[in-house]
Amino acid sequence: MTTQINRTELNPLEEIIIARTLETSDGQESLMNEINRLTEERNKLQSELVRHPWGNREASQRVREITEELDALWTQLRRVRAAQRVRIEEALGVHPVDESPRSEGKDEEAA
């Protein structure tokens, strides 16, 4: 007879393996390529703007646009990694404890 143990945390080795897996996952390659491309473009534009800060309004606007695109891409990447992490942890039998306050406790505090 096997006993199932509900774990709430990963051991350090599992943490390392998951972190490495999430960083090198195939599904993220296109996101990382786009992030790297935009970062390179933004760095070049910023270098130009340092030399001629008032000379190129288009470059300034493009830097702002790239920054917004990068923010969105990083958010998307974090979501993808979070979903993958949840799937991996579930496969390992890790079930985090829900630490959100229960509605019963809120009612008692309000009274």
Backbone as XML, in Angstrom:
<?xml version="1.0"?>
<chain id="A" units="angstrom">
  <residue number="1" name="MET">
    <atom name="N" x="0.847" y="-1.169" z="0.000"/>
    <atom name="CA" x="0.000" y="0.000" z="0.000"/>
    <atom name="C" x="0.899" y="1.240" z="0.000"/>
  </residue>
  <residue number="2" name="THR">
    <atom name="N" x="0.676" y="2.129" z="-0.944"/>
    <atom name="CA" x="1.476" y="3.349" z="-1.017"/>
    <atom name="C" x="0.698" y="4.504" z="-0.419"/>
  </residue>
  <residue number="3" name="THR">
    <atom name="N" x="1.412" y="5.335" z="0.278"/>
    <atom name="CA" x="0.811" y="6.513" z="0.890"/>
    <atom name="C" x="1.186" y="7.728" z="0.071"/>
  </residue>
  <residue number="4" name="GLN">
    <atom name="N" x="0.204" y="8.500" z="-0.283"/>
    <atom name="CA" x="0.468" y="9.714" z="-1.045"/>
    <atom name="C" x="0.736" y="10.853" z="-0.074"/>
  </residue>
  <residue number="5" name="ILE">
    <atom name="N" x="1.841" y="11.535" z="-0.289"/>
    <atom name="CA" x="2.208" y="12.667" z="0.546"/>
    <atom name="C" x="1.940" y="13.942" z="-0.239"/>
  </residue>
  <residue number="6" name="ASN">
    <atom name="N" x="1.191" y="14.839" z="0.349"/>
    <atom name="CA" x="0.955" y="16.133" z="-0.293"/>
    <atom name="C" x="2.053" y="17.085" z="0.134"/>
  </residue>
  <residue number="7" name="ARG">
    <atom name="N" x="2.842" y="17.491" z="-0.831"/>
    <atom name="CA" x="3.928" y="18.420" z="-0.542"/>
    <atom name="C" x="3.488" y="19.826" z="-0.902"/>
  </residue>
  <residue number="8" name="THR">
    <atom name="N" x="4.031" y="20.798" z="-0.190"/>
    <atom name="CA" x="3.716" y="22.191" z="-0.496"/>
    <atom name="C" x="4.928" y="22.948" z="-1.022"/>
  </residue>
  <residue number="9" name="GLU">
    <atom name="N" x="6.088" y="22.320" z="-0.998"/>
    <atom name="CA" x="7.313" y="22.979" z="-1.468"/>
    <atom name="C" x="8.161" y="22.006" z="-2.271"/>
  </residue>
  <residue number="10" name="LEU">
    <atom name="N" x="8.978" y="22.575" z="-3.133"/>
    <atom name="CA" x="9.946" y="21.791" z="-3.880"/>
    <atom name="C" x="11.223" y="21.677" z="-3.069"/>
  </residue>
  <residue number="11" name="ASN">
    <atom name="N" x="11.986" y="20.604" z="-3.305"/>
    <atom name="CA" x="13.306" y="20.549" z="-2.674"/>
    <atom name="C" x="14.263" y="21.393" z="-3.523"/>
  </residue>
  <residue number="12" name="PRO">
    <atom name="N" x="15.419" y="21.757" z="-3.007"/>
    <atom name="CA" x="16.331" y="22.648" z="-3.740"/>
    <atom name="C" x="16.734" y="22.129" z="-5.121"/>
  </residue>
  <residue number="13" name="LEU">
    <atom name="N" x="16.941" y="20.830" z="-5.253"/>
    <atom name="CA" x="17.309" y="20.270" z="-6.551"/>
    <atom name="C" x="16.167" y="20.433" z="-7.551"/>
  </residue>
  <residue number="14" name="GLU">
    <atom name="N" x="14.948" y="20.187" z="-7.121"/>
    <atom name="CA" x="13.793" y="20.376" z="-8.000"/>
    <atom name="C" x="13.670" y="21.832" z="-8.429"/>
  </residue>
  <residue number="15" name="GLU">
    <atom name="N" x="13.911" y="22.757" z="-7.519"/>
    <atom name="CA" x="13.873" y="24.194" z="-7.853"/>
    <atom name="C" x="14.853" y="24.518" z="-8.964"/>
  </residue>
  <residue number="16" name="ILE">
    <atom name="N" x="16.068" y="23.989" z="-8.852"/>
    <atom name="CA" x="17.102" y="24.244" z="-9.858"/>
    <atom name="C" x="16.697" y="23.660" z="-11.203"/>
  </residue>
  <residue number="17" name="ILE">
    <atom name="N" x="16.208" y="22.447" z="-11.188"/>
    <atom name="CA" x="15.808" y="21.788" z="-12.435"/>
    <atom name="C" x="14.661" y="22.542" z="-13.104"/>
  </residue>
  <residue number="18" name="ILE">
    <atom name="N" x="13.678" y="22.941" z="-12.335"/>
    <atom name="CA" x="12.547" y="23.675" z="-12.900"/>
    <atom name="C" x="13.001" y="25.016" z="-13.455"/>
  </residue>
  <residue number="19" name="ALA">
    <atom name="N" x="13.830" y="25.741" z="-12.719"/>
    <atom name="CA" x="14.310" y="27.041" z="-13.203"/>
    <atom name="C" x="15.040" y="26.887" z="-14.538"/>
  </residue>
  <residue number="20" name="ARG">
    <atom name="N" x="15.899" y="25.879" z="-14.625"/>
    <atom name="CA" x="16.648" y="25.641" z="-15.871"/>
    <atom name="C" x="15.697" y="25.239" z="-17.007"/>
  </residue>
  <residue number="21" name="THR">
    <atom name="N" x="14.731" y="24.413" z="-16.694"/>
    <atom name="CA" x="13.749" y="23.977" z="-17.691"/>
    <atom name="C" x="12.958" y="25.167" z="-18.229"/>
  </residue>
  <residue number="22" name="LEU">
    <atom name="N" x="12.527" y="26.042" z="-17.339"/>
    <atom name="CA" x="11.733" y="27.199" z="-17.761"/>
    <atom name="C" x="12.547" y="28.168" z="-18.606"/>
  </residue>
  <residue number="23" name="GLU">
    <atom name="N" x="13.833" y="28.299" z="-18.293"/>
    <atom name="CA" x="14.690" y="29.220" z="-19.048"/>
    <atom name="C" x="14.990" y="28.710" z="-20.454"/>
  </residue>
  <residue number="24" name="THR">
    <atom name="N" x="14.999" y="27.398" z="-20.624"/>
    <atom name="CA" x="15.415" y="26.830" z="-21.913"/>
    <atom name="C" x="14.277" y="26.160" z="-22.670"/>
  </residue>
  <residue number="25" name="SER">
    <atom name="N" x="13.058" y="26.386" z="-22.249"/>
    <atom name="CA" x="11.907" y="25.742" z="-22.865"/>
    <atom name="C" x="11.763" y="26.157" z="-24.327"/>
  </residue>
  <residue number="26" name="ASP">
    <atom name="N" x="11.453" y="25.180" z="-25.190"/>
    <atom name="CA" x="11.339" y="25.426" z="-26.634"/>
    <atom name="C" x="10.251" y="26.432" z="-26.984"/>
  </residue>
  <residue number="27" name="GLY">
    <atom name="N" x="9.135" y="26.400" z="-26.306"/>
    <atom name="CA" x="8.030" y="27.280" z="-26.631"/>
    <atom name="C" x="8.327" y="28.752" z="-26.429"/>
  </residue>
  <residue number="28" name="GLN">
    <atom name="N" x="9.391" y="29.059" z="-25.725"/>
    <atom name="CA" x="9.733" y="30.443" z="-25.430"/>
    <atom name="C" x="10.767" y="31.016" z="-26.389"/>
  </residue>
  <residue number="29" name="GLU">
    <atom name="N" x="11.273" y="30.212" z="-27.274"/>
    <atom name="CA" x="12.352" y="30.651" z="-28.156"/>
    <atom name="C" x="11.953" y="31.861" z="-29.000"/>
  </residue>
  <residue number="30" name="SER">
    <atom name="N" x="10.750" y="31.846" z="-29.563"/>
    <atom name="CA" x="10.337" y="32.976" z="-30.408"/>
    <atom name="C" x="10.148" y="34.240" z="-29.572"/>
  </residue>
  <residue number="31" name="LEU">
    <atom name="N" x="9.609" y="34.104" z="-28.359"/>
    <atom name="CA" x="9.473" y="35.268" z="-27.479"/>
    <atom name="C" x="10.838" y="35.849" z="-27.129"/>
  </residue>
  <residue number="32" name="MET">
    <atom name="N" x="11.770" y="34.981" z="-26.764"/>
    <atom name="CA" x="13.103" y="35.463" z="-26.389"/>
    <atom name="C" x="13.829" y="36.084" z="-27.583"/>
  </residue>
  <residue number="33" name="ASN">
    <atom name="N" x="13.651" y="35.511" z="-28.780"/>
    <atom name="CA" x="14.264" y="36.098" z="-29.978"/>
    <atom name="C" x="13.737" y="37.503" z="-30.224"/>
  </residue>
  <residue number="34" name="GLU">
    <atom name="N" x="12.425" y="37.679" z="-30.078"/>
    <atom name="CA" x="11.822" y="38.995" z="-30.286"/>
    <atom name="C" x="12.282" y="39.974" z="-29.206"/>
  </residue>
  <residue number="35" name="ILE">
    <atom name="N" x="12.358" y="39.522" z="-27.964"/>
    <atom name="CA" x="12.845" y="40.377" z="-26.875"/>
    <atom name="C" x="14.280" y="40.806" z="-27.148"/>
  </residue>
  <residue number="36" name="ASN">
    <atom name="N" x="15.116" y="39.873" z="-27.563"/>
    <atom name="CA" x="16.516" y="40.197" z="-27.852"/>
    <atom name="C" x="16.645" y="41.167" z="-29.021"/>
  </residue>
  <residue number="37" name="ARG">
    <atom name="N" x="15.833" y="40.952" z="-30.071"/>
    <atom name="CA" x="15.884" y="41.830" z="-31.243"/>
    <atom name="C" x="15.474" y="43.252" z="-30.873"/>
  </residue>
  <residue number="38" name="LEU">
    <atom name="N" x="14.372" y="43.371" z="-30.130"/>
    <atom name="CA" x="13.899" y="44.701" z="-29.734"/>
    <atom name="C" x="14.867" y="45.383" z="-28.767"/>
  </residue>
  <residue number="39" name="THR">
    <atom name="N" x="15.447" y="44.619" z="-27.878"/>
    <atom name="CA" x="16.412" y="45.184" z="-26.938"/>
    <atom name="C" x="17.626" y="45.729" z="-27.677"/>
  </residue>
  <residue number="40" name="GLU">
    <atom name="N" x="18.093" y="44.983" z="-28.657"/>
    <atom name="CA" x="19.235" y="45.437" z="-29.464"/>
    <atom name="C" x="18.888" y="46.716" z="-30.220"/>
  </residue>
  <residue number="41" name="GLU">
    <atom name="N" x="17.703" y="46.745" z="-30.829"/>
    <atom name="CA" x="17.275" y="47.944" z="-31.552"/>
    <atom name="C" x="17.164" y="49.139" z="-30.606"/>
  </residue>
  <residue number="42" name="ARG">
    <atom name="N" x="16.578" y="48.926" z="-29.440"/>
    <atom name="CA" x="16.434" y="50.022" z="-28.476"/>
    <atom name="C" x="17.798" y="50.526" z="-28.009"/>
  </residue>
  <residue number="43" name="ASN">
    <atom name="N" x="18.729" y="49.621" z="-27.768"/>
    <atom name="CA" x="20.072" y="50.031" z="-27.335"/>
    <atom name="C" x="20.772" y="50.883" z="-28.390"/>
  </residue>
  <residue number="44" name="LYS">
    <atom name="N" x="20.627" y="50.510" z="-29.663"/>
    <atom name="CA" x="21.234" y="51.297" z="-30.750"/>
    <atom name="C" x="20.616" y="52.692" z="-30.815"/>
  </residue>
  <residue number="45" name="LEU">
    <atom name="N" x="19.286" y="52.754" z="-30.707"/>
    <atom name="CA" x="18.609" y="54.048" z="-30.751"/>
    <atom name="C" x="18.994" y="54.917" z="-29.554"/>
  </residue>
  <residue number="46" name="GLN">
    <atom name="N" x="19.096" y="54.318" z="-28.398"/>
    <atom name="CA" x="19.479" y="55.077" z="-27.212"/>
    <atom name="C" x="20.906" y="55.609" z="-27.333"/>
  </residue>
  <residue number="47" name="SER">
    <atom name="N" x="21.788" y="54.829" z="-27.938"/>
    <atom name="CA" x="23.160" y="55.302" z="-28.168"/>
    <atom name="C" x="23.169" y="56.511" z="-29.092"/>
  </residue>
  <residue number="48" name="GLU">
    <atom name="N" x="22.343" y="56.464" z="-30.136"/>
    <atom name="CA" x="22.228" y="57.610" z="-31.045"/>
    <atom name="C" x="21.679" y="58.825" z="-30.310"/>
  </residue>
  <residue number="49" name="LEU">
    <atom name="N" x="20.698" y="58.612" z="-29.484"/>
    <atom name="CA" x="20.068" y="59.725" z="-28.759"/>
    <atom name="C" x="21.013" y="60.352" z="-27.737"/>
  </residue>
  <residue number="50" name="VAL">
    <atom name="N" x="21.925" y="59.570" z="-27.194"/>
    <atom name="CA" x="22.899" y="60.120" z="-26.248"/>
    <atom name="C" x="23.813" y="61.115" z="-26.964"/>
  </residue>
  <residue number="51" name="ARG">
    <atom name="N" x="24.175" y="60.797" z="-28.211"/>
    <atom name="CA" x="25.046" y="61.690" z="-28.984"/>
    <atom name="C" x="24.295" y="62.909" z="-29.501"/>
  </residue>
  <residue number="52" name="HIS">
    <atom name="N" x="23.038" y="62.733" z="-29.854"/>
    <atom name="CA" x="22.236" y="63.818" z="-30.428"/>
    <atom name="C" x="20.838" y="63.804" z="-29.788"/>
  </residue>
  <residue number="53" name="PRO">
    <atom name="N" x="20.729" y="64.255" z="-28.540"/>
    <atom name="CA" x="19.461" y="64.112" z="-27.813"/>
    <atom name="C" x="18.274" y="64.843" z="-28.433"/>
  </residue>
  <residue number="54" name="TRP">
    <atom name="N" x="18.504" y="65.937" z="-29.123"/>
    <atom name="CA" x="17.384" y="66.714" z="-29.663"/>
    <atom name="C" x="17.237" y="66.553" z="-31.164"/>
  </residue>
  <residue number="55" name="GLY">
    <atom name="N" x="18.062" y="65.728" z="-31.765"/>
    <atom name="CA" x="18.097" y="65.658" z="-33.213"/>
    <atom name="C" x="17.170" y="64.651" z="-33.865"/>
  </residue>
  <residue number="56" name="ASN">
    <atom name="N" x="16.577" y="63.747" z="-33.086"/>
    <atom name="CA" x="15.829" y="62.684" z="-33.737"/>
    <atom name="C" x="14.576" y="62.318" z="-32.933"/>
  </residue>
  <residue number="57" name="ARG">
    <atom name="N" x="13.484" y="63.004" z="-33.247"/>
    <atom name="CA" x="12.223" y="62.741" z="-32.541"/>
    <atom name="C" x="11.679" y="61.353" z="-32.856"/>
  </residue>
  <residue number="58" name="GLU">
    <atom name="N" x="11.901" y="60.901" z="-34.086"/>
    <atom name="CA" x="11.423" y="59.575" z="-34.474"/>
    <atom name="C" x="12.097" y="58.497" z="-33.632"/>
  </residue>
  <residue number="59" name="ALA">
    <atom name="N" x="13.394" y="58.670" z="-33.380"/>
    <atom name="CA" x="14.125" y="57.695" z="-32.566"/>
    <atom name="C" x="13.583" y="57.683" z="-31.138"/>
  </residue>
  <residue number="60" name="SER">
    <atom name="N" x="13.294" y="58.857" z="-30.599"/>
    <atom name="CA" x="12.731" y="58.937" z="-29.243"/>
    <atom name="C" x="11.384" y="58.234" z="-29.166"/>
  </residue>
  <residue number="61" name="GLN">
    <atom name="N" x="10.561" y="58.463" z="-30.164"/>
    <atom name="CA" x="9.243" y="57.814" z="-30.197"/>
    <atom name="C" x="9.397" y="56.303" z="-30.324"/>
  </residue>
  <residue number="62" name="ARG">
    <atom name="N" x="10.319" y="55.874" z="-31.170"/>
    <atom name="CA" x="10.527" y="54.433" z="-31.367"/>
    <atom name="C" x="11.024" y="53.776" z="-30.083"/>
  </residue>
  <residue number="63" name="VAL">
    <atom name="N" x="11.881" y="54.459" z="-29.338"/>
    <atom name="CA" x="12.360" y="53.916" z="-28.065"/>
    <atom name="C" x="11.177" y="53.701" z="-27.122"/>
  </residue>
  <residue number="64" name="ARG">
    <atom name="N" x="10.261" y="54.657" z="-27.072"/>
    <atom name="CA" x="9.069" y="54.504" z="-26.226"/>
    <atom name="C" x="8.213" y="53.324" z="-26.691"/>
  </residue>
  <residue number="65" name="GLU">
    <atom name="N" x="8.029" y="53.202" z="-27.992"/>
    <atom name="CA" x="7.229" y="52.094" z="-28.534"/>
    <atom name="C" x="7.866" y="50.746" z="-28.224"/>
  </residue>
  <residue number="66" name="ILE">
    <atom name="N" x="9.185" y="50.678" z="-28.402"/>
    <atom name="CA" x="9.901" y="49.427" z="-28.125"/>
    <atom name="C" x="9.777" y="49.068" z="-26.650"/>
  </residue>
  <residue number="67" name="THR">
    <atom name="N" x="9.907" y="50.064" z="-25.785"/>
    <atom name="CA" x="9.798" y="49.814" z="-24.350"/>
    <atom name="C" x="8.428" y="49.229" z="-24.001"/>
  </residue>
  <residue number="68" name="GLU">
    <atom name="N" x="7.385" y="49.760" z="-24.602"/>
    <atom name="CA" x="6.037" y="49.228" z="-24.369"/>
    <atom name="C" x="5.913" y="47.799" z="-24.895"/>
  </residue>
  <residue number="69" name="GLU">
    <atom name="N" x="6.470" y="47.551" z="-26.073"/>
    <atom name="CA" x="6.438" y="46.201" z="-26.641"/>
    <atom name="C" x="7.197" y="45.222" z="-25.756"/>
  </residue>
  <residue number="70" name="LEU">
    <atom name="N" x="8.364" y="45.653" z="-25.258"/>
    <atom name="CA" x="9.158" y="44.784" z="-24.389"/>
    <atom name="C" x="8.415" y="44.469" z="-23.092"/>
  </residue>
  <residue number="71" name="ASP">
    <atom name="N" x="7.772" y="45.466" z="-22.518"/>
    <atom name="CA" x="6.985" y="45.222" z="-21.300"/>
    <atom name="C" x="5.923" y="44.152" z="-21.549"/>
  </residue>
  <residue number="72" name="ALA">
    <atom name="N" x="5.232" y="44.265" z="-22.681"/>
    <atom name="CA" x="4.186" y="43.288" z="-23.012"/>
    <atom name="C" x="4.774" y="41.900" z="-23.248"/>
  </residue>
  <residue number="73" name="LEU">
    <atom name="N" x="5.910" y="41.829" z="-23.940"/>
    <atom name="CA" x="6.538" y="40.536" z="-24.204"/>
    <atom name="C" x="7.025" y="39.877" z="-22.920"/>
  </residue>
  <residue number="74" name="TRP">
    <atom name="N" x="7.625" y="40.658" z="-22.021"/>
    <atom name="CA" x="8.083" y="40.098" z="-20.748"/>
    <atom name="C" x="6.897" y="39.602" z="-19.917"/>
  </residue>
  <residue number="75" name="THR">
    <atom name="N" x="5.793" y="40.333" z="-19.955"/>
    <atom name="CA" x="4.595" y="39.888" z="-19.246"/>
    <atom name="C" x="4.104" y="38.567" z="-19.822"/>
  </residue>
  <residue number="76" name="GLN">
    <atom name="N" x="4.068" y="38.483" z="-21.132"/>
    <atom name="CA" x="3.647" y="37.250" z="-21.792"/>
    <atom name="C" x="4.575" y="36.093" z="-21.432"/>
  </residue>
  <residue number="77" name="LEU">
    <atom name="N" x="5.875" y="36.341" z="-21.424"/>
    <atom name="CA" x="6.846" y="35.307" z="-21.086"/>
    <atom name="C" x="6.663" y="34.836" z="-19.650"/>
  </residue>
  <residue number="78" name="ARG">
    <atom name="N" x="6.448" y="35.780" z="-18.731"/>
    <atom name="CA" x="6.226" y="35.394" z="-17.332"/>
    <atom name="C" x="4.977" y="34.531" z="-17.194"/>
  </residue>
  <residue number="79" name="ARG">
    <atom name="N" x="3.928" y="34.863" z="-17.940"/>
    <atom name="CA" x="2.696" y="34.057" z="-17.891"/>
    <atom name="C" x="2.934" y="32.646" z="-18.415"/>
  </residue>
  <residue number="80" name="VAL">
    <atom name="N" x="3.648" y="32.540" z="-19.519"/>
    <atom name="CA" x="3.957" y="31.227" z="-20.091"/>
    <atom name="C" x="4.762" y="30.404" z="-19.100"/>
  </residue>
  <residue number="81" name="ARG">
    <atom name="N" x="5.777" y="31.018" z="-18.506"/>
    <atom name="CA" x="6.617" y="30.300" z="-17.540"/>
    <atom name="C" x="5.828" y="29.911" z="-16.294"/>
  </residue>
  <residue number="82" name="ALA">
    <atom name="N" x="4.951" y="30.784" z="-15.839"/>
    <atom name="CA" x="4.147" y="30.465" z="-14.656"/>
    <atom name="C" x="3.243" y="29.265" z="-14.935"/>
  </residue>
  <residue number="83" name="ALA">
    <atom name="N" x="2.627" y="29.238" z="-16.105"/>
    <atom name="CA" x="1.758" y="28.107" z="-16.460"/>
    <atom name="C" x="2.559" y="26.819" z="-16.555"/>
  </residue>
  <residue number="84" name="GLN">
    <atom name="N" x="3.745" y="26.898" z="-17.148"/>
    <atom name="CA" x="4.602" y="25.712" z="-17.244"/>
    <atom name="C" x="5.039" y="25.249" z="-15.857"/>
  </residue>
  <residue number="85" name="ARG">
    <atom name="N" x="5.358" y="26.201" z="-14.993"/>
    <atom name="CA" x="5.806" y="25.853" z="-13.646"/>
    <atom name="C" x="4.694" y="25.133" z="-12.877"/>
  </residue>
  <residue number="86" name="VAL">
    <atom name="N" x="3.473" y="25.616" z="-13.019"/>
    <atom name="CA" x="2.341" y="24.978" z="-12.342"/>
    <atom name="C" x="2.182" y="23.539" z="-12.828"/>
  </residue>
  <residue number="87" name="ARG">
    <atom name="N" x="2.278" y="23.342" z="-14.144"/>
    <atom name="CA" x="2.154" y="21.988" z="-14.681"/>
    <atom name="C" x="3.267" y="21.077" z="-14.167"/>
  </residue>
  <residue number="88" name="ILE">
    <atom name="N" x="4.482" y="21.587" z="-14.114"/>
    <atom name="CA" x="5.610" y="20.782" z="-13.627"/>
    <atom name="C" x="5.419" y="20.448" z="-12.151"/>
  </residue>
  <residue number="89" name="GLU">
    <atom name="N" x="5.038" y="21.442" z="-11.351"/>
    <atom name="CA" x="4.845" y="21.195" z="-9.924"/>
    <atom name="C" x="3.725" y="20.190" z="-9.686"/>
  </residue>
  <residue number="90" name="GLU">
    <atom name="N" x="2.650" y="20.283" z="-10.458"/>
    <atom name="CA" x="1.563" y="19.309" z="-10.321"/>
    <atom name="C" x="2.052" y="17.909" z="-10.663"/>
  </residue>
  <residue number="91" name="ALA">
    <atom name="N" x="2.891" y="17.799" z="-11.696"/>
    <atom name="CA" x="3.435" y="16.492" z="-12.080"/>
    <atom name="C" x="4.328" y="15.927" z="-10.982"/>
  </residue>
  <residue number="92" name="LEU">
    <atom name="N" x="4.967" y="16.803" z="-10.217"/>
    <atom name="CA" x="5.829" y="16.367" z="-9.113"/>
    <atom name="C" x="5.048" y="16.145" z="-7.817"/>
  </residue>
  <residue number="93" name="GLY">
    <atom name="N" x="3.759" y="16.428" z="-7.856"/>
    <atom name="CA" x="2.936" y="16.217" z="-6.670"/>
    <atom name="C" x="3.007" y="17.335" z="-5.657"/>
  </residue>
  <residue number="94" name="VAL">
    <atom name="N" x="3.394" y="18.513" z="-6.099"/>
    <atom name="CA" x="3.481" y="19.664" z="-5.199"/>
    <atom name="C" x="2.195" y="20.466" z="-5.325"/>
  </residue>
  <residue number="95" name="HIS">
    <atom name="N" x="1.553" y="20.696" z="-4.200"/>
    <atom name="CA" x="0.312" y="21.461" z="-4.172"/>
    <atom name="C" x="0.477" y="22.589" z="-3.169"/>
  </residue>
  <residue number="96" name="PRO">
    <atom name="N" x="0.717" y="23.811" z="-3.654"/>
    <atom name="CA" x="0.934" y="24.928" z="-2.738"/>
    <atom name="C" x="-0.285" y="25.164" z="-1.853"/>
  </residue>
  <residue number="97" name="VAL">
    <atom name="N" x="-0.023" y="25.619" z="-0.649"/>
    <atom name="CA" x="-1.095" y="25.928" z="0.290"/>
    <atom name="C" x="-1.694" y="27.260" z="-0.097"/>
  </residue>
  <residue number="98" name="ASP">
    <atom name="N" x="-3.027" y="27.341" z="-0.123"/>
    <atom name="CA" x="-3.714" y="28.590" z="-0.417"/>
    <atom name="C" x="-3.650" y="29.452" z="0.832"/>
  </residue>
  <residue number="99" name="GLU">
    <atom name="N" x="-2.911" y="30.561" z="0.750"/>
    <atom name="CA" x="-2.726" y="31.427" z="1.905"/>
    <atom name="C" x="-3.658" y="32.623" z="1.898"/>
  </residue>
  <residue number="100" name="SER">
    <atom name="N" x="-4.632" y="32.636" z="0.982"/>
    <atom name="CA" x="-5.550" y="33.767" z="0.937"/>
    <atom name="C" x="-6.491" y="33.694" z="2.134"/>
  </residue>
  <residue number="101" name="PRO">
    <atom name="N" x="-6.841" y="34.855" z="2.697"/>
    <atom name="CA" x="-7.725" y="34.846" z="3.861"/>
    <atom name="C" x="-9.106" y="34.329" z="3.482"/>
  </residue>
  <residue number="102" name="ARG">
    <atom name="N" x="-9.688" y="33.570" z="4.375"/>
    <atom name="CA" x="-11.020" y="33.031" z="4.126"/>
    <atom name="C" x="-12.056" y="34.098" z="4.395"/>
  </residue>
  <residue number="103" name="SER">
    <atom name="N" x="-13.166" y="34.035" z="3.697"/>
    <atom name="CA" x="-14.197" y="35.053" z="3.824"/>
    <atom name="C" x="-14.793" y="35.048" z="5.226"/>
  </residue>
  <residue number="104" name="GLU">
    <atom name="N" x="-14.783" y="33.885" z="5.912"/>
    <atom name="CA" x="-15.321" y="33.816" z="7.265"/>
    <atom name="C" x="-14.543" y="34.729" z="8.206"/>
  </residue>
  <residue number="105" name="GLY">
    <atom name="N" x="-13.219" y="34.744" z="8.066"/>
    <atom name="CA" x="-12.386" y="35.571" z="8.930"/>
    <atom name="C" x="-12.623" y="37.046" z="8.694"/>
  </residue>
  <residue number="106" name="LYS">
    <atom name="N" x="-12.915" y="37.420" z="7.476"/>
    <atom name="CA" x="-13.160" y="38.833" z="7.164"/>
    <atom name="C" x="-14.452" y="39.295" z="7.831"/>
  </residue>
  <residue number="107" name="ASP">
    <atom name="N" x="-15.478" y="38.429" z="7.807"/>
    <atom name="CA" x="-16.752" y="38.801" z="8.428"/>
    <atom name="C" x="-16.602" y="38.982" z="9.930"/>
  </residue>
  <residue number="108" name="GLU">
    <atom name="N" x="-15.785" y="38.117" z="10.552"/>
    <atom name="CA" x="-15.600" y="38.211" z="11.993"/>
    <atom name="C" x="-14.850" y="39.492" z="12.363"/>
  </residue>
  <residue number="109" name="GLU">
    <atom name="N" x="-13.876" y="39.877" z="11.548"/>
    <atom name="CA" x="-13.101" y="41.087" z="11.830"/>
    <atom name="C" x="-13.972" y="42.328" z="11.690"/>
  </residue>
  <residue number="110" name="ALA">
    <atom name="N" x="-14.889" y="42.317" z="10.746"/>
    <atom name="CA" x="-15.735" y="43.475" z="10.502"/>
    <atom name="C" x="-16.746" y="43.677" z="11.630"/>
  </residue>
  <residue number="111" name="ALA">
    <atom name="N" x="-17.106" y="42.600" z="12.337"/>
    <atom name="CA" x="-18.123" y="42.708" z="13.390"/>
    <atom name="C" x="-17.625" y="43.333" z="14.644"/>
  </residue>
</chain>
